[in-house]
């Protein structure tokens, strides 16, 4: 065997050793992940039993209520008065609307601001 062949054989043997060590390292990381996962799951409380699960109320399933909502008005500031700052306003609540009609897009409108589409026909 020539020197070049021996160097090539030594380099390929070293490369095989490095790949083997990388594979062992990856397997060790995977095994460590499974071990850590089992430790975390062991510390969690047990799953609830069927009798501990929530039940429907006696009157049956709750149904949806469809209603239109309107925002509360922003407080009026008298002329010459100081404008309210955002932190002086409370959370703006809503109330049920007097109208029972559902709002619809106007004919020919795309339904979005600046959409420019043909809209409903």
N, C-alpha and C positions, 0 to 999 in steps of 0.2 A: 504494500500500500504506500502510496506517495504521501508526502506531507500535506498536500492540498486536500486529498481525500480524507486524511485523518482529521484535519481541521473542520472539514464539512461534516464529518460524522460526529465530531464533538459538539459542533454548533447545533446539529439537529437533535442530539441527545439532550442538550441543555434546553432547547426549545420544548421538547417533550416534557421535561421535568417542570418547566415553568407552567405549561398548560395544565399538567396534572395538579400542581399546587393551586392554580387559579380555580380549577374545578372543585377541589377539596374545600377551598375557601367559600365558594358559592354554596356548596352543600351545607357547610357549617352555618352560613347566614340563613339559609332556608330553615334548617333545623332550629336555630335560635328563634326565628320568627314564630314557628309553630309552638315552641315552648313558651314564649312570652304571651302568645294569644291564649294558650290554655290557662296560664296563670291569671290573666285578666278575666277570662270567662268564669274561672273558679270563684273569684271575689264578687262577681255580680250576684244580685239577689235572684232566687229561683223564679221561673216563669209562673204567672198566676194559674191556679187550677181552674177548671171550668166553672165551678160554683162561685169563684171570685170575679168572674168576668162581668162587665156591665150588662144589665137587662133592660128591655123596653119598659117604659112607664106603663102603669095599668091601663091608661086610656089609649094605648097603642102608639104607633109611630108618629113622630112629630112631622107635620107637613109644612111646606114652604108657604110663606105669605108674600104676595107680590104687592108692593105699594110704591108710589112715587114719593121721593123725599125732597124737601126744599131746605136750603141752608138758612140759618138764622141771619138776620140782617146785621151789618156792621153798625155799631152805635153812631148816631148822628153827632157831628161836631158843629156847634153853633158858629155862626159867622164871627170871625175874630178870635175864635177859640184855638187852642193848641191841638194839633193833630195827634191821634193816639199812635204810640210806637208799638211794634210787634209784641213786645213782652207785656204790654198793658192790655192786649186783647186776650180773651180767654180762648180755650179750645172752641172752635166754631162748631156748634152742634147742628143737627138737622132735625126736622120735624116732618110728620106726615103731610103730604100735599093735599090741598082741597080738591084738586082735579084728579079724577080717576083715569083720565085718558093718558095712554102711554105716549111719550114724545116720539115723533117720527121725523126722519129726514125730510126736508122739503123736496118736492119733485125736481129732478134735474140736478140735484146736489150729489156730490160724491160721498158725503158723510164725513169727510175729514177736511180739516182746514188746509186749503191750498192743494188738495189732492188733484183737482182738475179733471177727474174722471167723468164718465157719462152719468154715473149715479143710478138711482132707481128709475125704472121706466114703467 
